[in-house]
Every structure is written in C-alpha cells, then in structure tokens.
C-alpha cells in the first residue's frame, strides 16, 4: 500500500522594520504570527521557531535586515 502525503508549501512575507534590529518575540507579534508576547515566549522556548534555518530558543535574539524567521509553514524576512 502506498501512502500519499501532501506537503504544505511555505509562504514568504517581507516585514519592514524602522530600527537597526528587533527582538525575535517582538517580531513575531508584529507579523501577527502569535497572539501575544506570552504566546511568543512559549513557541520560542518550545523550539518551534527557526532563525536563518536553525532552531532558536532565545526570545531576545536580535534580528537584522535579511534575517529569515520560520514559524508554522511561514517564512518572514526582515527588511
């Protein structure tokens, strides 16, 4: 028996910021990827967020231009 699996394609969004850097938890809130800062803290600590292809558990991680954040089949690019 063969099993077919559909892989959901990842969508890419560019998010503009007006500062030199932004913290990962704040970035997720700006993207509307999470409902609140507490939700951001939980998903980051659970290892559900990747930054530039690597799992990141630091909610204070500084993101700069062209960093890529991946969460729930979405890719957000800092611009």
C-alpha positions as CSV (number, residue, x, y, z in Angstrom):
1,X,0.0,0.0,0.0
2,X,1.3,3.4,-0.9
3,X,0.6,6.5,1.2
4,X,0.5,9.9,-0.4
5,X,1.5,12.9,1.7
6,X,0.7,16.5,0.8
7,X,3.4,18.9,2.0
8,X,2.1,22.4,2.5
9,X,4.2,24.9,0.8
10,X,5.7,27.7,2.8
11,X,4.6,31.2,2.1
12,X,7.1,34.1,2.3
13,X,6.4,37.6,3.7
14,X,8.7,40.6,3.9
15,X,8.3,42.6,7.1
16,X,9.7,46.1,7.2
17,X,11.2,47.5,10.4
18,X,12.3,51.0,11.1
19,X,15.1,50.2,13.5
20,X,18.6,48.7,13.3
21,X,17.3,45.5,14.9
22,X,14.2,43.9,16.5
23,X,13.9,41.2,19.1
24,X,12.5,37.9,18.0
25,X,9.5,37.9,20.3
26,X,8.5,41.4,19.2
27,X,9.0,40.5,15.5
28,X,6.6,37.5,15.8
29,X,4.0,39.9,17.3
30,X,4.4,42.4,14.5
31,X,4.0,39.7,11.9
32,X,0.8,38.5,13.6
33,X,2.3,35.1,13.8
34,X,1.4,34.9,17.5
35,X,-1.4,36.3,19.6
36,X,0.7,37.9,22.4
37,X,4.1,38.2,23.9
38,X,3.4,35.3,26.2
39,X,2.4,33.1,23.2
40,X,5.7,34.2,21.5
41,X,7.7,33.2,24.6
42,X,6.1,29.7,24.6
43,X,6.6,28.9,20.9
44,X,10.2,30.2,21.0
45,X,11.1,28.2,24.2
46,X,9.4,25.1,22.7
47,X,11.8,25.3,19.7
48,X,9.0,25.9,17.2
49,X,10.8,28.9,15.6
50,X,13.8,28.9,13.2
51,X,16.0,31.9,12.5
52,X,18.1,31.6,9.4
53,X,17.4,27.9,9.2
54,X,18.4,27.0,12.8
55,X,16.1,26.4,15.8
56,X,16.3,29.5,18.1
57,X,15.2,29.3,21.7
58,X,16.3,32.9,22.6
59,X,13.3,35.2,22.6
60,X,15.6,38.2,22.9
61,X,17.5,37.2,19.7
62,X,18.3,40.4,17.7
63,X,17.1,40.2,14.1
64,X,18.6,42.4,11.5
65,X,17.9,43.1,7.8
66,X,17.6,39.9,5.6
67,X,17.3,37.6,8.6
68,X,14.7,34.8,7.9
69,X,12.3,33.6,10.6
70,X,10.3,30.4,10.0
71,X,7.2,29.6,12.0
72,X,4.2,27.4,11.1
73,X,4.9,27.0,7.4
74,X,5.5,30.7,7.1
75,X,8.8,32.5,6.3
76,X,9.2,36.1,7.4
77,X,12.1,38.1,6.0
78,X,13.2,41.2,7.9
79,X,13.5,44.3,5.7
